Amino acid sequence: MDLLTTNGMATQLRRLLAEGPVVAPSCFDPLSARLAERAGFSAIHLSGFAVEATQLGAPDLGLLSMTEVVSHAARITAAVGIPVVADIDTGFGGILNITRTIREMERAGVAGVHVEDQALPKHCPVLAGRSIVGRDEAVNRIRAACAARTDPDFVVIARTDADIVSLEEVIDRCHLFLAAGADLVMPMDLALVHNGVPYGSRSPKEHIEVAKTLVERIDGPLMATGQSIPAGYTVDDLGALGYSMIPLASSAVSAAANAIARVYDEIRNTGTDYGYRTANAGPYNDPVELMRAVGLDGYVELEQRYV
């Protein structure tokens, strides 16, 4: 990876979308983004949930400001050579705020964003308390986001939380957003009741049936919700259903939190991290290998040019 921020990421993302489903695991900082790139992924999703947890130590309640998210996103795009799609919640305000947010995200090197139709205060969809703005305001957010682009390839994804209303409202809003210029839509489904079964009680097959229903009834490209893949299925199954982009919003940050909690517990209880490190062997137990993962060789090469 060049130390300079790469350009043309939006164009690269559009090419990837045209070639087939894009699996974009969610990152939360430059290290997790680098590791996703090293794992071979062609794009990354910047999770709002994960960023609030790691940067504020706070729940996903829309507490970060636009400038904080843009600054954080810029450090991530500078660290990798693959497109980054960022969660910008409701756009951080009214139409003028959304316009500025899109332009700042472009300047930060982000390839695309998703903006949602929640009303303030916003809540993570796994929490109670979501509400949505009216259709007109929701559509105008998407129109403003699309019109604000200075790079015509910058990708605008419209998320709807109308699952708190009904499946029909989800579908209608997705069609309105596509008509307003959205490149993809992201229909949330956590509040939908499928065949009398609420989200938390669905079997893996029922989760897939809901996803299939959304794909079949929405006439346009879809981004998956970012929830974990149902047991027995894979991202390939979601791609085969017709999803164009598949993020995994909490996988990396949950794995990191579990690992950090375990090693801290061991140090506190035993006075050493030896047991954890031996039970969880991996290349990044070596600090030099961890630095290589974040570009050590490139930095050393650059420094040695002037020695």
C-alpha positions as CSV (number, residue, x, y, z in Angstrom):
1,M,0.0,0.0,0.0
2,D,1.4,3.4,-1.0
3,L,1.7,5.8,1.9
4,L,-0.3,8.4,0.0
5,T,-4.1,8.4,0.0
6,T,-5.4,6.6,-3.1
7,N,-7.8,8.2,-5.6
8,G,-10.5,6.7,-7.8
9,M,-12.0,4.5,-5.0
10,A,-15.6,5.3,-6.0
11,T,-14.9,4.3,-9.6
12,Q,-13.3,1.1,-8.3
13,L,-16.3,0.4,-6.1
14,R,-18.7,0.8,-9.0
15,R,-16.6,-1.6,-11.1
16,L,-16.7,-4.2,-8.3
17,L,-20.5,-3.8,-8.0
18,A,-20.8,-4.3,-11.7
19,E,-18.8,-7.6,-11.5
20,G,-20.9,-9.2,-8.8
21,P,-21.7,-9.2,-5.1
22,V,-19.3,-7.2,-3.0
23,V,-18.5,-8.7,0.4
24,A,-17.3,-5.8,2.5
25,P,-16.6,-6.7,6.1
26,S,-17.0,-3.9,8.6
27,C,-13.9,-2.3,10.1
28,F,-13.6,0.3,12.8
29,D,-10.1,1.7,12.6
30,P,-7.0,1.7,10.3
31,L,-5.7,-1.6,11.8
32,S,-8.9,-3.5,11.3
33,A,-9.1,-2.0,7.7
34,R,-5.6,-3.2,7.0
35,L,-6.3,-6.7,8.2
36,A,-9.4,-6.9,6.0
37,E,-7.3,-5.8,3.0
38,R,-4.6,-8.4,3.9
39,A,-7.3,-11.1,4.2
40,G,-8.1,-10.4,0.5
41,F,-11.4,-8.4,0.6
42,S,-11.9,-6.0,-2.2
43,A,-13.9,-3.4,-0.2
44,I,-14.6,-2.5,3.4
45,H,-17.6,-1.1,5.3
46,L,-17.0,1.4,8.1
47,S,-19.5,0.5,10.8
48,G,-21.1,3.3,12.7
49,F,-21.9,0.9,15.6
50,A,-18.2,-0.2,15.7
51,V,-16.8,3.3,15.5
52,E,-19.0,4.7,18.3
53,A,-18.0,1.7,20.5
54,T,-14.2,2.0,19.8
55,Q,-13.8,5.8,19.5
56,L,-16.2,6.9,22.2
57,G,-16.7,3.8,24.3
58,A,-20.4,4.5,23.8
59,P,-23.4,2.7,22.3
60,D,-24.7,3.2,18.8
61,L,-26.9,6.2,19.4
62,G,-25.6,8.7,16.9
63,L,-23.3,10.5,19.3
64,L,-20.4,11.2,16.9
65,S,-20.3,14.4,15.0
66,M,-19.8,14.7,11.2
67,T,-16.2,16.1,11.6
68,E,-15.3,13.2,13.9
69,V,-16.5,10.6,11.5
70,V,-14.9,12.3,8.5
71,S,-11.6,12.6,10.3
72,H,-11.7,8.9,11.3
73,A,-12.7,7.8,7.8
74,A,-9.8,9.8,6.3
75,R,-7.3,7.9,8.4
76,I,-8.8,4.6,7.3
77,T,-8.8,5.4,3.6
78,A,-5.2,6.6,3.9
79,A,-4.3,3.2,5.3
80,V,-5.7,0.9,2.6
81,G,-5.9,0.6,-1.2
82,I,-9.5,-0.7,-1.4
83,P,-12.8,1.2,-1.4
84,V,-14.4,2.2,1.9
85,V,-18.2,2.6,2.3
86,A,-19.0,4.6,5.4
87,D,-22.1,4.8,7.6
88,I,-23.2,8.4,8.0
89,D,-26.3,7.8,10.0
90,T,-28.9,10.4,9.1
91,G,-26.4,12.7,7.5
92,F,-25.7,14.8,10.6
93,G,-28.5,17.3,10.2
94,G,-30.7,18.9,7.6
95,I,-30.2,19.1,3.8
96,L,-27.3,21.5,4.1
97,N,-25.6,19.3,6.6
98,I,-26.1,16.3,4.3
99,T,-24.6,18.2,1.4
100,R,-21.5,19.1,3.4
101,T,-21.2,15.6,4.8
102,I,-21.1,14.1,1.3
103,R,-18.5,16.5,0.1
104,E,-16.3,16.0,3.2
105,M,-16.6,12.3,2.8
106,E,-15.5,12.6,-0.8
107,R,-12.5,14.7,0.3
108,A,-11.7,12.0,2.9
109,G,-11.3,9.4,0.1
110,V,-14.5,7.5,1.0
111,A,-16.0,5.6,-2.0
112,G,-19.6,5.7,-0.8
113,V,-21.9,6.2,2.1
114,H,-25.2,5.0,3.4
115,V,-27.7,7.5,4.8
116,E,-30.9,6.5,6.7
117,D,-34.4,7.8,7.3
118,Q,-34.4,7.6,11.0
119,A,-35.6,10.6,13.1
120,L,-33.5,12.0,15.9
121,P,-32.5,10.7,18.3
122,K,-31.4,7.8,16.2
123,H,-30.9,4.3,17.6
124,C,-29.1,1.1,16.5
125,P,-31.7,-1.2,15.0
126,V,-31.0,-3.8,17.6
127,L,-32.2,-1.4,20.2
128,A,-35.7,-0.2,21.0
129,G,-36.7,3.4,20.3
130,R,-36.3,3.8,16.5
131,S,-38.6,6.3,14.7
132,I,-38.5,7.5,11.1
133,V,-39.1,10.8,9.3
134,G,-41.9,11.2,6.8
135,R,-41.5,10.1,3.2
136,D,-40.9,13.5,1.8
137,E,-38.1,14.3,4.2
138,A,-36.6,10.9,3.7
139,V,-36.6,11.2,-0.1
140,N,-35.1,14.7,0.1
141,R,-32.2,13.4,2.1
142,I,-31.4,11.1,-0.7
143,R,-31.9,13.7,-3.4
144,A,-29.6,16.1,-1.5
145,A,-26.9,13.4,-1.0
146,C,-27.0,12.5,-4.7
147,A,-26.9,16.1,-5.8
148,A,-24.0,16.9,-3.5
149,R,-21.6,14.5,-5.3
150,T,-18.7,16.1,-7.1
151,D,-17.5,12.7,-8.2
152,P,-20.3,11.1,-10.3
153,D,-19.1,7.7,-9.3
154,F,-19.5,8.3,-5.5
155,V,-21.9,5.7,-4.3
156,V,-25.0,6.7,-2.4
157,I,-26.9,4.0,-0.5
158,A,-30.3,4.7,1.0
159,R,-31.1,2.8,4.2
160,T,-34.7,2.6,5.5
161,D,-35.7,1.7,9.0
162,A,-39.3,1.5,8.0
163,D,-39.4,-2.1,9.2
164,I,-40.8,-0.6,12.4
165,V,-43.9,0.2,10.3
166,S,-44.4,-2.6,7.8
167,L,-42.9,-4.6,5.0
168,E,-44.9,-2.6,2.5
169,E,-43.5,0.7,3.8
170,V,-40.0,-0.7,3.5
171,I,-40.6,-1.7,-0.1
172,D,-42.3,1.6,-1.0
173,R,-39.5,3.7,0.5
174,C,-36.8,1.7,-1.2
175,H,-38.5,2.4,-4.6
176,L,-38.8,6.1,-3.8
177,F,-35.1,6.2,-2.8
178,L,-34.1,4.5,-6.0
179,A,-36.2,6.9,-8.0
180,A,-34.5,9.8,-6.2
181,G,-31.1,8.6,-7.4
182,A,-29.8,6.1,-4.8
183,D,-27.4,3.6,-6.2
184,L,-28.4,0.9,-3.8
185,V,-31.0,0.5,-1.0
186,M,-30.5,-1.0,2.4
187,P,-33.8,-2.3,3.8
188,M,-33.6,-3.1,7.5
189,D,-35.7,-6.0,8.7
190,L,-35.2,-6.5,12.4
191,A,-38.7,-5.3,13.3
192,L,-40.5,-7.3,10.6
193,V,-42.7,-10.3,11.6
194,H,-42.4,-13.1,9.1
195,N,-45.2,-15.7,9.1
196,G,-46.0,-14.6,12.7
197,V,-42.3,-15.0,13.8
198,P,-40.4,-11.9,15.1
199,Y,-36.8,-11.4,14.2
200,G,-35.3,-12.8,17.4
201,S,-37.2,-16.1,17.0
202,R,-36.6,-16.7,13.3
203,S,-34.9,-19.9,12.2
204,P,-31.9,-19.5,9.8
205,K,-34.2,-20.5,7.0
206,E,-36.8,-17.9,8.0
207,H,-34.1,-15.2,8.0
208,I,-33.2,-16.2,4.4
209,E,-36.8,-16.2,3.4
210,V,-37.2,-12.6,4.6
211,A,-34.0,-11.6,2.7
212,K,-35.4,-13.4,-0.4
213,T,-38.7,-11.5,-0.1
214,L,-36.9,-8.2,0.0
215,V,-34.8,-9.0,-3.1
216,E,-37.8,-10.2,-5.0
217,R,-40.0,-7.3,-4.2
218,I,-37.5,-4.4,-4.5
219,D,-36.7,-3.4,-8.0
220,G,-33.1,-2.4,-7.6
221,P,-29.7,-3.3,-6.1
222,L,-29.7,-4.1,-2.4
223,M,-27.2,-3.9,0.4
224,A,-27.6,-6.4,3.2
225,T,-28.4,-5.2,6.7
226,G,-25.0,-6.1,8.2
227,Q,-26.3,-8.7,10.6
228,S,-24.5,-12.0,11.1
229,I,-25.1,-14.6,8.4
230,P,-27.7,-17.1,9.5
231,A,-26.3,-20.5,10.7
232,G,-25.8,-22.9,7.8
233,Y,-25.6,-20.1,5.2
234,T,-22.8,-18.0,3.8
235,V,-22.3,-14.7,2.1
236,D,-22.4,-16.6,-1.2
237,D,-26.0,-17.5,-0.4
238,L,-26.9,-13.9,0.1
239,G,-25.1,-13.0,-3.2
240,A,-27.1,-15.8,-5.0
241,L,-30.3,-14.3,-3.7
242,G,-29.4,-11.0,-5.4
243,Y,-27.7,-8.8,-2.8
244,S,-25.2,-6.5,-4.4
245,M,-23.2,-5.6,-1.2
246,I,-22.8,-7.6,2.0
247,P,-21.3,-6.0,5.1
248,L,-20.9,-7.7,8.5
249,A,-21.3,-4.8,10.9
250,S,-20.2,-6.3,14.2
251,S,-18.0,-9.3,13.4
252,A,-14.6,-7.6,13.7
253,V,-15.4,-5.4,16.6
254,S,-17.1,-8.2,18.5
255,A,-14.1,-10.5,17.9
256,A,-11.7,-7.7,19.1
257,A,-13.8,-7.0,22.2
258,N,-13.9,-10.7,23.2
259,A,-10.2,-11.1,22.7
260,I,-9.3,-8.0,24.6
261,A,-11.6,-8.9,27.5
262,R,-10.1,-12.4,27.7
263,V,-6.5,-11.2,27.8
264,Y,-7.2,-8.5,30.3
265,D,-9.0,-11.0,32.5
266,E,-6.1,-13.4,32.3
267,I,-3.6,-10.7,33.2
268,R,-5.7,-9.5,36.1
269,N,-6.3,-13.0,37.4
270,T,-2.9,-14.7,36.8
271,G,-0.5,-11.8,36.5
272,T,0.6,-12.8,33.0
273,D,-0.7,-13.1,29.4
274,Y,1.2,-16.3,28.7
275,G,-1.8,-18.6,28.9
276,Y,-3.8,-16.4,26.5
277,R,-1.0,-16.0,24.0
278,T,-0.2,-19.7,23.9
279,A,-3.9,-20.7,23.6
280,N,-4.4,-18.1,20.8
281,A,-1.3,-18.4,18.7
282,G,-1.0,-16.2,15.7
283,P,1.4,-14.1,13.8
284,Y,0.4,-10.9,15.5
285,N,1.7,-12.1,18.9
286,D,5.0,-10.9,17.4
287,P,5.0,-7.1,17.5
288,V,7.2,-6.9,14.4
289,E,4.6,-8.9,12.4
290,L,1.9,-6.6,13.7
291,M,3.9,-3.6,12.5
292,R,4.4,-5.3,9.1
293,A,0.6,-5.6,8.9
294,V,0.3,-1.9,9.2
295,G,3.0,-1.1,6.6
296,L,6.3,-1.3,8.4
297,D,8.2,-2.4,5.2
298,G,7.0,0.6,3.3
299,Y,7.9,3.0,6.0
300,V,11.4,1.5,6.4
301,E,12.0,1.6,2.6
302,L,10.9,5.3,2.5
303,E,13.2,6.2,5.4
304,Q,16.2,4.4,3.9
305,R,15.9,6.4,0.6
306,Y,17.3,9.3,2.5
307,V,20.0,7.6,4.6
